[in-house]
Amino acid sequence: MGQFIRRTSLDELPQLWNVLRGDMSLVGPRPALLTQDKVLSLREASGASALRPGITGLAQIRGRDDLSDEEKVAYDTQYFQDLGWRSDLAILLGTLQAVFTARGNK
């Protein structure tokens, strides 16, 4: 059962509470762990650290766990530069496709 829940990303549903509280948004860079120094410093240098963390983001629909830290931050930076409701909608639709195909989910 746990494999199914992880593969379908159902384990992310509790994050909706954080969205409702205003701590996260639906779309934005995934929160980095405090131990992910490389990701944190690359985001700081690119300006992407100014964004509110999100449940899904451009990196999640472009490869998720298959991406290197540099690639993830490059997608975070691209999202930061292209902010807008159209890009958010495209990412949300891409997220549905990624979830249904379990693409990039290890």
C-alpha positions as CSV (number, residue, x, y, z in Angstrom):
1,M,0.0,0.0,0.0
2,G,2.8,2.4,0.9
3,Q,4.4,1.9,-2.6
4,F,1.1,2.8,-4.2
5,I,0.7,5.9,-2.0
6,R,4.2,7.1,-2.8
7,R,4.0,6.3,-6.6
8,T,0.7,8.2,-6.9
9,S,2.0,11.1,-4.7
10,L,-1.0,10.7,-2.4
11,D,1.5,11.3,0.5
12,E,1.6,14.9,-0.7
13,L,-2.1,15.6,0.2
14,P,-1.4,16.7,3.7
15,Q,0.7,19.6,2.2
16,L,-2.6,21.2,1.2
17,W,-3.0,22.2,4.8
18,N,0.3,24.2,4.5
19,V,-1.2,25.8,1.3
20,L,-4.3,26.8,3.2
21,R,-2.2,28.2,6.0
22,G,-0.2,30.3,3.6
23,D,3.1,28.6,4.3
24,M,3.3,27.0,0.8
25,S,1.7,27.5,-2.6
26,L,0.5,25.0,-5.0
27,V,3.2,25.8,-7.5
28,G,6.8,26.8,-6.6
29,P,10.1,25.2,-5.9
30,R,9.9,22.2,-3.6
31,P,11.2,22.9,-0.1
32,A,14.8,22.0,0.3
33,L,16.0,20.1,3.3
34,L,18.4,22.1,5.5
35,T,21.0,19.5,4.7
36,Q,20.8,20.3,1.0
37,D,23.4,23.1,1.2
38,K,24.1,23.0,-2.6
39,V,20.5,23.5,-3.5
40,L,20.0,26.2,-1.0
41,S,23.1,28.1,-2.1
42,L,22.2,27.8,-5.8
43,R,18.7,29.0,-5.2
44,E,20.0,31.9,-3.2
45,A,22.4,32.9,-6.0
46,S,19.7,32.7,-8.6
47,G,17.0,34.5,-6.7
48,A,14.7,31.5,-6.6
49,S,14.9,31.4,-2.8
50,A,12.6,34.4,-2.8
51,L,9.7,32.2,-3.9
52,R,7.3,30.5,-1.6
53,P,7.8,26.8,-1.6
54,G,5.3,24.7,-3.6
55,I,3.8,21.3,-3.7
56,T,4.7,21.0,-7.3
57,G,7.0,22.9,-9.6
58,L,8.7,22.9,-13.0
59,A,11.4,20.6,-11.8
60,Q,8.8,18.0,-10.7
61,I,7.2,17.8,-14.1
62,R,10.6,17.8,-15.9
63,G,12.2,14.9,-14.1
64,R,11.6,15.0,-10.4
65,D,14.0,12.6,-8.7
66,D,15.9,12.0,-12.0
67,L,17.4,15.5,-12.0
68,S,20.6,16.7,-10.5
69,D,20.6,19.5,-8.0
70,E,21.9,21.9,-10.6
71,E,19.1,20.9,-13.0
72,K,16.4,21.3,-10.3
73,V,17.7,24.8,-9.4
74,A,17.9,25.7,-13.1
75,Y,14.1,24.8,-13.4
76,D,13.4,26.8,-10.2
77,T,15.2,29.8,-11.7
78,Q,13.3,29.4,-15.0
79,Y,10.0,29.4,-13.1
80,F,11.1,32.4,-11.1
81,Q,11.8,34.3,-14.3
82,D,8.5,33.3,-15.9
83,L,6.1,33.8,-13.0
84,G,2.5,34.0,-14.0
85,W,-0.8,32.2,-13.9
86,R,-0.2,30.7,-17.3
87,S,3.0,29.0,-16.2
88,D,1.3,27.9,-13.0
89,L,-1.6,26.4,-15.0
90,A,0.8,24.6,-17.3
91,I,2.7,23.2,-14.3
92,L,-0.5,22.0,-12.6
93,L,-1.6,20.2,-15.8
94,G,1.9,18.7,-16.2
95,T,1.8,17.6,-12.6
96,L,-1.4,15.6,-13.3
97,Q,0.3,13.9,-16.3
98,A,3.4,13.2,-14.2
99,V,1.4,11.7,-11.4
100,F,-0.7,9.5,-13.6
101,T,2.4,8.1,-15.4
102,A,4.6,8.1,-12.2
103,R,7.3,9.7,-14.3
104,G,10.5,10.6,-12.5
105,N,9.3,9.1,-9.2
106,K,11.8,6.7,-7.6
